[in-house]
Amino acid sequence: MEQLIEQLKEAGAGTVLIQEPLAEYTTWKIGGPADILVIPETKEELIAAVKLLSAKGLSWTNLGRGSNMLVSDKGIRGVVIKPGKGLDYVRFEGNQAYAGAAYSFIKLSVLAGKEGLTGLEFAGGIPGTVGGAVYMNAGAHGSDVSRIFKSADIVLGSGELVRCGLDEMQFAYRHSFLHDTPGVVVEAVFELQPGDRKEIAAAMASYKDRRLRTQPLKMATCGSVFRNPPGDHAARLIQEAGLKGFQIGGAQVSELHANFIVNTGQASAEDVLTLMSHIKRTVQERFGVELVPEVLVVGER
């Protein structure tokens, strides 16, 4: 382990942290330490990190804002790569938005609206990074990343930097090829359309008002926990099963939105996992529907 740490530093892979607690790097505020957390600030540092790990035959875990991730209480063994502030940028060229992997997806939607560009209004309430949004094909309000995606620069598991277009991403509901193939998004390009600034602002304000009324935005959550089953909504099934407010340890089904699990203050990852299992079992028994987690569970159990 010590040798790998030194090699990462010598390779210019970015900031290297040892036994770094990950709770503060996730929106759930839950999670044990990473053996090694690497924070590359540039494309070159990211490539250096991945190339070194690839040469050693080592895998890694990719971490964005941790808004769709549950890190186990024991933490993550091996290396975690988190794109740093140097990849937190955006620029607009005509109707296209170029955003670094670490840039806030919400912030991107707001700035696009101010630029008079429409297409990203749906992203105003998705609390992740651009890299995470591309990885998950994040979506809301009847739209998702695939509707506006043009291309992305991605460092593959081999350390090779490639540019992937829409077809190559293999987008599906909350899915991209990155679920099956190791890779880290460096930058994404979104194709937007000219729009009326007032209309865009009004739509985003309407979405925000709805979120404030229906989602526990002031509490530690990861957003939606389960995917919506075909033709239905996970929140409706969970609510109809009588689980709103149900609590295990410090993890509670939100009183506002049944597909949100909130950390009431001292929730452990095990609390959340136990609650998720209870929800799945109850909905299956009541409605015959198997809920599929949207949240990514990582780390040593």
C-alpha positions in Angstrom: 0.0 0.0 0.0 2.8 2.4 0.9 4.6 1.7 -2.3 1.4 2.4 -4.3 0.9 5.7 -2.5 4.4 6.8 -3.4 4.0 5.7 -7.0 0.8 7.7 -7.3 2.5 10.8 -6.0 5.6 10.2 -8.3 3.3 9.7 -11.3 1.7 13.2 -10.7 -1.8 11.7 -10.1 -2.9 14.6 -8.0 -3.6 14.9 -4.3 -3.3 11.5 -2.5 -5.1 11.1 0.8 -4.8 8.0 3.1 -7.6 6.5 5.1 -9.8 9.5 4.2 -13.4 9.3 5.7 -15.9 9.5 2.9 -19.0 10.6 4.8 -18.2 14.2 4.0 -17.9 13.4 0.3 -21.5 12.0 0.0 -24.8 13.8 0.3 -26.1 11.1 2.7 -23.2 12.0 5.0 -22.6 8.3 5.5 -19.5 6.1 4.8 -16.3 4.8 6.2 -12.8 5.6 4.9 -11.1 5.0 1.6 -7.7 3.3 1.8 -6.5 5.8 -0.8 -8.4 8.8 -2.1 -6.8 10.3 -5.3 -8.0 13.8 -6.3 -6.7 14.7 -9.8 -7.1 18.4 -10.7 -6.4 18.0 -14.4 -7.0 15.7 -17.3 -3.3 14.8 -17.3 -3.4 13.9 -13.6 -6.5 11.8 -14.1 -4.8 9.9 -17.0 -1.7 9.4 -14.9 -3.7 7.9 -12.0 -5.7 5.5 -14.2 -2.6 4.4 -16.3 -0.7 3.5 -13.1 -3.6 1.5 -11.6 -4.1 -0.2 -15.0 -0.5 -1.2 -15.3 -0.7 -2.8 -11.8 -4.0 -4.5 -12.7 -5.8 -2.6 -9.9 -9.4 -1.4 -10.1 -10.7 1.8 -8.6 -14.0 3.4 -7.4 -15.1 6.6 -9.1 -16.6 9.3 -6.8 -18.3 12.5 -7.9 -20.4 14.4 -5.4 -21.6 11.2 -3.9 -25.3 12.2 -4.5 -26.3 8.8 -5.7 -24.0 6.6 -3.7 -24.1 4.7 -0.4 -20.6 4.0 1.0 -20.5 1.1 3.5 -19.6 1.7 7.1 -16.3 -0.1 6.7 -15.4 2.1 3.7 -13.8 1.3 0.4 -10.7 -0.9 0.0 -8.2 0.2 -2.6 -8.3 3.4 -4.5 -11.1 6.0 -4.9 -10.7 8.6 -7.7 -12.6 11.9 -7.2 -12.1 14.6 -10.0 -11.0 17.8 -8.2 -11.6 21.5 -8.6 -9.5 21.8 -11.7 -12.2 19.8 -13.5 -14.9 22.1 -12.0 -15.5 24.5 -15.0 -18.0 25.4 -17.7 -17.9 27.4 -20.9 -20.5 28.1 -23.6 -19.8 28.1 -27.3 -22.9 28.9 -29.4 -25.6 26.5 -28.3 -23.2 24.1 -26.7 -22.2 23.8 -23.1 -18.7 22.3 -22.2 -18.6 21.2 -18.6 -15.9 19.5 -16.6 -16.7 16.3 -14.7 -16.6 18.0 -11.3 -19.0 20.8 -12.3 -22.4 21.0 -10.5 -25.2 19.8 -12.7 -27.6 22.1 -11.0 -25.3 25.1 -11.5 -25.0 24.1 -15.1 -28.7 24.2 -15.6 -29.0 27.7 -14.0 -26.1 29.2 -16.1 -27.5 27.7 -19.3 -30.8 29.4 -18.6 -29.1 32.7 -18.0 -27.4 32.2 -21.4 -30.8 31.9 -22.9 -30.3 28.2 -23.7 -33.1 25.6 -23.1 -32.8 21.9 -22.6 -31.3 21.7 -19.1 -34.3 22.8 -17.1 -34.9 19.3 -15.8 -31.4 19.3 -14.1 -32.3 22.1 -11.7 -32.9 19.6 -8.9 -30.3 16.9 -9.6 -27.7 17.3 -6.9 -24.7 15.7 -8.6 -21.8 16.5 -10.8 -21.7 16.5 -14.6 -19.6 13.3 -14.6 -22.1 11.6 -12.3 -25.0 12.8 -14.4 -23.5 11.3 -17.6 -22.6 8.1 -15.8 -26.2 7.7 -14.6 -28.0 9.3 -17.5 -29.6 11.4 -14.8 -33.1 12.7 -15.5 -36.3 14.3 -14.1 -39.5 15.9 -15.4 -39.7 13.7 -18.4 -36.2 14.4 -19.7 -32.6 13.1 -19.2 -29.0 13.5 -20.2 -29.4 11.5 -23.4 -31.8 14.2 -24.8 -29.1 16.9 -24.8 -25.9 14.9 -24.9 -23.4 15.5 -27.7 -20.1 13.9 -26.6 -17.9 13.2 -23.6 -14.1 12.8 -23.1 -13.6 9.7 -21.0 -10.5 8.1 -19.6 -11.0 4.4 -20.0 -9.7 1.7 -17.6 -6.6 1.4 -19.8 -5.8 5.0 -19.3 -6.7 5.8 -22.9 -8.5 9.1 -23.5 -11.5 8.7 -25.9 -14.3 10.8 -27.1 -17.7 9.1 -27.0 -20.8 10.2 -28.9 -24.4 9.6 -28.1 -24.6 6.1 -29.6 -21.4 5.0 -27.9 -22.7 5.9 -24.5 -25.5 3.3 -24.8 -27.8 5.4 -22.7 -30.9 3.7 -21.2 -33.0 4.5 -18.1 -30.4 5.6 -15.5 -27.7 3.7 -17.4 -24.7 4.2 -19.6 -22.0 1.9 -20.8 -19.8 3.1 -17.9 -21.9 0.8 -15.6 -20.2 -2.1 -17.4 -16.9 -0.7 -18.5 -14.4 1.1 -16.2 -14.0 4.8 -17.1 -14.0 8.3 -15.8 -15.7 11.3 -17.5 -13.4 14.2 -17.9 -15.6 16.6 -19.8 -19.1 16.5 -21.4 -20.6 18.6 -24.2 -24.3 19.3 -24.2 -26.3 20.4 -27.3 -28.9 23.0 -26.2 -31.3 25.2 -28.1 -32.0 29.0 -28.0 -34.9 29.8 -25.7 -36.6 32.6 -23.9 -34.8 33.5 -20.7 -38.1 34.4 -18.9 -39.8 31.1 -20.0 -36.8 29.1 -18.9 -36.6 30.9 -15.5 -40.3 30.4 -15.0 -40.1 26.6 -15.7 -37.1 26.2 -13.4 -38.9 28.2 -10.7 -42.0 26.0 -11.0 -39.8 22.8 -10.7 -38.0 24.3 -7.7 -41.2 25.2 -6.0 -42.5 21.7 -6.5 -39.3 20.1 -5.1 -39.5 22.4 -2.0 -43.0 21.2 -1.4 -42.5 17.5 -2.1 -38.8 16.6 -1.3 -36.8 16.7 1.9 -34.2 19.1 0.5 -32.9 20.3 3.9 -32.0 16.8 5.1 -29.2 14.5 4.1 -30.4 12.2 1.4 -29.2 10.7 -1.9 -32.3 11.6 -3.9 -34.4 8.8 -5.3 -33.4 5.5 -3.8 -35.3 3.1 -6.2 -35.9 3.3 -9.9 -39.4 3.8 -11.1 -40.9 0.5 -12.3 -42.4 0.5 -15.9 -45.6 2.5 -15.9 -45.5 3.3 -12.2 -43.7 5.3 -9.5 -41.6 3.8 -6.7 -42.8 6.6 -4.4 -46.4 5.7 -4.9 -45.8 2.0 -4.2 -43.8 2.7 -1.1 -46.4 5.2 0.2 -49.3 2.9 -0.6 -47.5 0.2 1.4 -47.7 2.5 4.4 -44.0 3.0 4.8 -43.8 6.8 4.9 -42.0 7.8 8.1 -40.9 4.2 8.8 -37.5 4.2 10.5 -34.6 1.8 11.2 -31.9 3.3 13.3 -31.1 6.7 12.0 -32.5 6.0 8.5 -36.1 7.0 7.8 -38.4 6.9 4.8 -39.1 10.6 4.2 -42.5 12.0 5.3 -42.4 14.2 2.2 -41.4 11.8 -0.5 -41.6 8.1 0.0 -38.7 7.3 -2.5 -36.3 9.3 -0.4 -34.5 7.9 2.7 -33.2 10.6 5.0 -30.3 10.5 7.5 -31.9 11.8 10.6 -28.5 12.5 12.2 -26.6 9.3 13.0 -27.7 6.9 10.3 -25.2 4.1 9.4 -24.9 2.5 6.0 -26.3 -0.7 7.6 -29.4 1.2 8.8 -30.0 2.4 5.2 -29.4 -1.1 3.7 -31.7 -2.7 6.2 -34.4 -0.1 5.5 -34.0 -0.6 1.7 -34.4 -4.4 2.2 -37.5 -3.9 4.3 -39.0 -1.5 1.6 -38.3 -4.0 -1.2 -39.7 -6.9 0.7 -42.9 -5.0 1.7 -43.6 -3.7 -1.8 -43.0 -7.1 -3.3 -45.3 -8.8 -0.8 -48.0 -6.1 -1.2 -48.0 -5.4 -4.9 -45.8 -8.1 -6.5 -43.4 -5.5 -7.8 -39.6 -5.8 -7.4 -38.1 -2.4 -6.7 -34.6 -2.0 -8.2 -32.2 0.4 -6.4 -31.1 3.5 -8.2 -28.5 4.2 -5.6 -25.1 2.7 -6.0 -23.9 0.7 -3.0 -20.1 0.5 -2.7 -17.5 -0.6 -0.2 -16.6 -3.5 2.1 -19.6 -5.1 3.9 
